[in-house]
Amino acid sequence: MTQPPDDAPETPMQRALRLKTAALQAKPQPPGGRGAKRPASGIAAGASKPWMKR
């Protein structure tokens, strides 16, 4: 993809995306950072669907 020239007008979609990312970056982040993995639950992966076992 090619980048538009810097003097090109900003589309409404680009403006909305820019404002959304700015709002997300302004929020306080959790200690693990964005996208930190949650700890695994106490049940095994197939325990909730015993009929799927073989």
Phi, psi and omega in degrees: 000146180261149178276137176289157178298155184296334182271005178289142179292148181279131179283160178300326179292318178295321179295317180297319179294320179296318180292323180294314181294324178295320179293321179292323180287335180282340180290148175292135182269147176293161184301329181282353184086176182284135178081020179292143183285142175277151176294150181293148179285173185283350182257154179287165186297319183266003186291334182279346180229074184295337180288346180274350181286155174229000000 
